[in-house]
Amino acid sequence: EVQLLESGGGLVQPGGSLRLSCAASGFTFSTSAMSWVRQAPGKGLEWVSAISGAGGSTYYADSVKGRFTISRDNSKNTLYVQMKSLRAEDTAIYYCAKSRDPFESWGQGTLVTVSS
Amino acid sequence: QSVLTQPPSVSGAPGQRVTISCTGSSSNIGAGYEVHWYQQFPGIAPKLLIYANTNRPSGVPDRFSGSKSGTSASVAITGLQAEDEADYYCQSYDSSLSGWVFGGGTKLSVL
């Protein structure tokens, strides 16, 4: 059974940084593309970033390009996203998802709140 | 404003059939990119409902079906049940944005 467990969310001031993690199990992590998708409170889903299985290819939504960096450690079966220069509009639940088209399985999400 | 357009809400009585539409453009659905659908209950992560336009993952009841034509796609739910009340999102790839895009979501109410 695919399991994805996000962590690292919390309250951060505007302009601050945060790193989210997603621990994966139940599938061959190193051969699966992975993604981050977010959902602002009461709003719809927004794709944020994706990474290939080996980590050599990364993709970003325009809204986070230059501020977020996706990465993975296949030896630890863990996906990351480093978020910098955070803005109020980055406040959302961040989900990690297996694959990218479609997003096959989702974690339970971790809440990031950007506020002073 | 979402790249893929969905009605904000639809409703139906138990047992009825409802459809949720997803309208895109020539840079996403119309370009031949596949459409996927997700179901989300309040406070719960989304779940893949339909993939590659018409396919159901194992465990999804055959009351759910997907279709695609031109620049639009839709999901149909037959034999509507109270437990189907949820938010539904379509998703595809957009070549102009070079990224994956979602519809704004549709809230299904079972009357």
Interface residues (C-beta under 8 A of the other chain):
Chain A: S35 G44 L45 E46 W47 A50 Y59 Y60 A61 D62 Y95 R100 D101 P102 F103 E104 S105 W106 G107 Q108 G109
Chain B: S2 E34 H36 Y38 Q40 A45 P46 K47 L48 Y51 A52 P57 Y89 Q91 Y93 L97 S98 G99 W100 V101 F102 G103 G104 G105
